[in-house]
Amino acid sequence: MKTANQPIGKGVKVAIIGGGPAGLSAAIELGRLPFVDWHLYEQKPTISEIGTGITLQRNTWVLLEKLGASRHLRTSDIFRPADGHDNQYRNGVTGEVVKQTHPPVIIPHQGPCRVHRGKLQRALLKEVDQGRIRTGEKLVSIEQEHDGKLRLSFASGFSTKVDLLLGADGIRSTVREFAFPSYNISYSGMTAYRAVVRASEAEQINGLSKAMIFWYSAKNRWIYTTPLDDNDWEITCRTREPDDGDRSSWGKEVSVKKFIALFNEYCEPIQQLLSLVTRVKRFDYFGGRRLDSVVRHGSVALLGDASHPLSGAFGAGAAFAMEDAHVLAGAIRWAASAGRGLDVALRVFDDVRSPHYRNLYQTLDDIAVAHQKTFSEASSVDEEIVGQINNVSSSNRNWMYYHDVSHENLNLVSPVAYD
Ligand SMILES: Cc1cc2nc3c(=O)[nH]c(=O)nc-3n(C[C@H](O)[C@H](O)[C@H](O)COP(=O)(O)OP(=O)(O)OC[C@H]3O[C@@H](n4cnc5c(N)ncnc54)[C@H](O)[C@@H]3O)c2cc1C
């Protein structure tokens, strides 16, 4: 590819597709590279977030600090458990606490917390040069031209030509379809329901504590309850549902009555909490096999959910998206300073991030195997619940919250590694 191996020079043109955590983080990071001429394209009319809450673990905070966005999240914007736990696990049928996990020694302001997804989005957006964002632009096609550059066409009729295309366009990525045309995702058989209720009402319920709690039931079903801030509580429920031909929704409003009936085996505090729900949305989980590489053609990189389309990333997906952006910008900075091309920058990015995602898929596979064993060996629902909790909460799964991605990056980027 002609442009890909030219030394990165001033005015290198980059398109970021998607204004979620991955795209906004990439915009902040690239905005710090004076030789990059970037624009971000988002299909929605505004930069907005659907869904309810998101957990910020230590690596999310480290990245938010690097991005300058942490200062836009005040203490009153978040819920951080007073005792510093990252999760409490309960038997959802009896209500009993089975386990509570804590992070390793951690600086208090980087401790785990829950926040409205919209607040995280706005905090990131404040650090972005908004004059470079074009909303209402849905990318519909990509062509590689003779000079190796990419021609991007949008539904509005707008078109542009770039040296580097960043697919930060989420799980149903158009950029990934172009880069890996034979790749597919499908409905995983799991679905989530998400609702927000008033804190003032939730706090009256006996047996419900102000904590980030997974209430497990049989067969890999759970309900997650947590305060989001002083005003709101979040309820996220995950359950298994067959494919009824209507499995493509991401945030579709559904009947509250039918939703509550799905969880009738749950204990009294949860029944009371569910009775406060007035609106609920369904989020069907889609996923696909691991991609061997997150880059293509020396001119395309996938970031965030586009790069690891799986259903459930242990509440670490936003951090992974920010890490991707940080590593990619570091790789471009290094390649430019070493007189190398975009192809080398993308190889560095791939060498750092692909192993990360391999470990993530492996962790998911390990849990699936452990769960199958639990399901076949448990002699009671209580035993099955405890088994599932032990499978998901084991401390060797926590690397994804506590590793430091800048160290991985530094180890790889040595002048001799890419000769
Ligand atoms: C139920 C659930 C719970 C989760 N909980 C957590 C949690 O607790 N903690 C955590 O860290 N993560 C959590 N995650 C994961 C996290 O939400 C995602 O990993 C994160 O949002 C990924 O960010 P992203 O920027 O890659 O993609 P997205 O947030 O999906 O953003 C993609 C953007 O691209 C835009 N777009 C798509 N196609 C186009 C196109 N063709 N043209 C232009 N724009 C386009 C979309 O409109 C969207 O704005 C959860 C996910 C789910 C499903």
Ligand as a Chemical Component Dictionary entry (heavy atoms), coordinates in Angstrom:
data_LIG
# 
_chem_comp.id                   LIG 
_chem_comp.type                 NON-POLYMER 
_chem_comp.pdbx_formal_charge   0 
_chem_comp.three_letter_code    LIG 
# 
loop_
_chem_comp_atom.comp_id 
_chem_comp_atom.atom_id 
_chem_comp_atom.alt_atom_id 
_chem_comp_atom.type_symbol 
_chem_comp_atom.charge 
_chem_comp_atom.model_Cartn_x 
_chem_comp_atom.model_Cartn_y 
_chem_comp_atom.model_Cartn_z 
_chem_comp_atom.pdbx_ordinal 
LIG C1  C1  C 0 -25.357 -4.708 29.021 1  
LIG C2  C2  C 0 -23.973 -4.114 28.957 2  
LIG C3  C3  C 0 -23.364 -3.690 30.127 3  
LIG C4  C4  C 0 -22.087 -3.128 30.073 4  
LIG N1  N1  N 0 -21.525 -2.714 31.222 5  
LIG C5  C5  C 0 -20.284 -2.170 31.196 6  
LIG C6  C6  C 0 -19.647 -1.722 32.388 7  
LIG O1  O1  O 0 -20.171 -1.823 33.497 8  
LIG N2  N2  N 0 -18.390 -1.185 32.294 9  
LIG C7  C7  C 0 -17.751 -1.061 31.089 10 
LIG O2  O2  O 0 -16.628 -0.569 31.056 11 
LIG N3  N3  N 0 -18.343 -1.486 29.956 12 
LIG C8  C8  C 0 -19.590 -2.036 29.970 13 
LIG N4  N4  N 0 -20.162 -2.459 28.839 14 
LIG C9  C9  C 0 -19.411 -2.353 27.590 15 
LIG C10 C10 C 0 -19.363 -0.941 27.065 16 
LIG O3  O3  O 0 -20.644 -0.367 27.035 17 
LIG C11 C11 C 0 -18.825 -0.970 25.664 18 
LIG O4  O4  O 0 -17.667 -1.762 25.640 19 
LIG C12 C12 C 0 -18.460 0.432  25.204 20 
LIG O5  O5  O 0 -19.619 1.224  25.091 21 
LIG C13 C13 C 0 -17.778 0.324  23.840 22 
LIG O6  O6  O 0 -17.541 1.570  23.330 23 
LIG P1  P1  P 0 -17.357 1.775  21.775 24 
LIG O7  O7  O 0 -17.035 3.206  21.622 25 
LIG O8  O8  O 0 -16.436 0.747  21.254 26 
LIG O9  O9  O 0 -18.756 1.414  21.096 27 
LIG P2  P2  P 0 -20.191 2.090  21.264 28 
LIG O10 O10 O 0 -20.368 2.670  22.622 29 
LIG O11 O11 O 0 -21.172 1.081  20.787 30 
LIG O12 O12 O 0 -20.153 3.315  20.225 31 
LIG C14 C14 C 0 -20.185 3.117  18.848 32 
LIG C15 C15 C 0 -20.680 4.406  18.186 33 
LIG O13 O13 O 0 -20.541 4.267  16.775 34 
LIG C16 C16 C 0 -21.677 4.801  16.135 35 
LIG N5  N5  N 0 -21.789 4.163  14.816 36 
LIG C17 C17 C 0 -22.050 2.854  14.566 37 
LIG N6  N6  N 0 -22.061 2.624  13.231 38 
LIG C18 C18 C 0 -21.789 3.813  12.622 39 
LIG C19 C19 C 0 -21.660 4.212  11.256 40 
LIG N7  N7  N 0 -21.819 3.336  10.252 41 
LIG N8  N8  N 0 -21.387 5.501  10.978 42 
LIG C20 C20 C 0 -21.214 6.414  11.994 43 
LIG N9  N9  N 0 -21.346 6.079  13.302 44 
LIG C21 C21 C 0 -21.615 4.799  13.625 45 
LIG C22 C22 C 0 -22.819 4.432  17.086 46 
LIG O14 O14 O 0 -23.949 5.263  16.870 47 
LIG C23 C23 C 0 -22.163 4.673  18.449 48 
LIG O15 O15 O 0 -22.313 5.996  18.906 49 
LIG C24 C24 C 0 -21.420 -3.002 28.841 50 
LIG C25 C25 C 0 -22.051 -3.416 27.670 51 
LIG C26 C26 C 0 -23.287 -3.977 27.729 52 
LIG C27 C27 C 0 -23.906 -4.441 26.466 53 
# 
loop_
_chem_comp_bond.comp_id 
_chem_comp_bond.atom_id_1 
_chem_comp_bond.atom_id_2 
_chem_comp_bond.value_order 
_chem_comp_bond.pdbx_ordinal 
LIG C1  C2  SING 1  
LIG C2  C3  SING 2  
LIG C2  C26 DOUB 3  
LIG C3  C4  DOUB 4  
LIG C4  N1  SING 5  
LIG C4  C24 SING 6  
LIG N1  C5  DOUB 7  
LIG C5  C6  SING 8  
LIG C5  C8  SING 9  
LIG C6  O1  DOUB 10 
LIG C6  N2  SING 11 
LIG N2  C7  SING 12 
LIG C7  O2  DOUB 13 
LIG C7  N3  SING 14 
LIG N3  C8  DOUB 15 
LIG C8  N4  SING 16 
LIG N4  C9  SING 17 
LIG N4  C24 SING 18 
LIG C9  C10 SING 19 
LIG C10 O3  SING 20 
LIG C10 C11 SING 21 
LIG C11 O4  SING 22 
LIG C11 C12 SING 23 
LIG C12 O5  SING 24 
LIG C12 C13 SING 25 
LIG C13 O6  SING 26 
LIG O6  P1  SING 27 
LIG P1  O7  DOUB 28 
LIG P1  O8  SING 29 
LIG P1  O9  SING 30 
LIG O9  P2  SING 31 
LIG P2  O10 DOUB 32 
LIG P2  O11 SING 33 
LIG P2  O12 SING 34 
LIG O12 C14 SING 35 
LIG C14 C15 SING 36 
LIG C15 O13 SING 37 
LIG C15 C23 SING 38 
LIG O13 C16 SING 39 
LIG C16 N5  SING 40 
LIG C16 C22 SING 41 
LIG N5  C17 SING 42 
LIG N5  C21 SING 43 
LIG C17 N6  DOUB 44 
LIG N6  C18 SING 45 
LIG C18 C19 SING 46 
LIG C18 C21 DOUB 47 
LIG C19 N7  SING 48 
LIG C19 N8  DOUB 49 
LIG N8  C20 SING 50 
LIG C20 N9  DOUB 51 
LIG N9  C21 SING 52 
LIG C22 O14 SING 53 
LIG C22 C23 SING 54 
LIG C23 O15 SING 55 
LIG C24 C25 DOUB 56 
LIG C25 C26 SING 57 
LIG C26 C27 SING 58 
# 
